[in-house]
Amino acid sequence: MPNKNHSGAAHSAQTGRFPRPCPECGKEELYPAAIAYDAEARHDGRRYAFHIPALQVNQCRACGEVLFSNATGDQISQALREHVGLLAPQHH
């Protein structure tokens, strides 16, 4: 699991042109990446730990900073639903 993880608005992953400047080191080395990620989440008062083998993030190639986007959060939520055996939400 990466040492650094920012999920706040100022540090959220973005789509569009790459590379981007890294908010941690300032270098133009931020690119889309898939990382192995060990997640923990709560559902119905219970804590679950689960592994995501290819979480889609933006990561700095210079310092290793990892940035989450809304899509990253959606991927974590989907992995939690699969882990606890819940159905995916219906889209209308």
N, C-alpha and C positions, 0 to 999 in steps of 0.2 A: 504494500500500500504506500502511496506517495507520502512524503513527510509534510508537504504543503497542500492546502486545499482551501480555496476561496469560493464561496457561493454567494456572496453579497452582490448587490447591484453594481457597485463600482468594479468588481472583479468578475463579472459574469462573462461566460464565453459568448462570442458573437459569430454570426455567419457573415460571409462576404469575402473580401480580399484578404489574402494571406501572403506573406507573413504580416503579423501585427506586432506592435510594441508590447513587450511583457510589462504588466503593472508592477512586478517585483523587481526585475533587474534593468528594465528599460530598453533592452536589446530587441531588435526586430527579428525575433526568433519564435514567435507564437504561431503554432500550426495545429490543425486538427490531428487528433491521435486517438487510438484505441488502447486503453490500459486495462490490466487486470485490477479489480477493485474488490476489497472486502467491505461490505456494507453492513450497517446495523440500523434497524428501524423498529418503531413500535406500531403495533396494530392490536386493537381491542385490549389494551392494557398489558400486552406481552411484548417482550423484546425479542427480535429475530436477528440472527446473524446469517448472512448468505454471501456467496461469491458471485461476482459478475466477471466473466472472463474477458469481455471486450467492451468496456464502458467507453462511450464516445464523449470525448472532452476536447478542450484546446490545451496544449502543453507547450511550454517554452523549451526549445532545444538547447538553450544556453544554461539555464538554472534549474530546470525541471518543474517549475511552477505549473500547477494544474488548475484549470478554470472550468467550472461547471456552468451549463446553460439550462434553460428551461427544458430542452430536449434531454439533457443529461438526467435531470430530475424525473422526467417522464420514464426514462429507461430504468432508473432505480425503482420507481413505483411499480412498473411492470414486472421487474424481477422479484419484488416482494410479493406481488399478487401470485405469481407462479410458485414461489417458495411456500406460501401458506395455502395454496390450492384454491384461490379465489378466481371467479370469472372476470374477464376483462370488461371494462365499462362499455356499454352500448353507445355507438355514435349514430345520431339521427341526422 
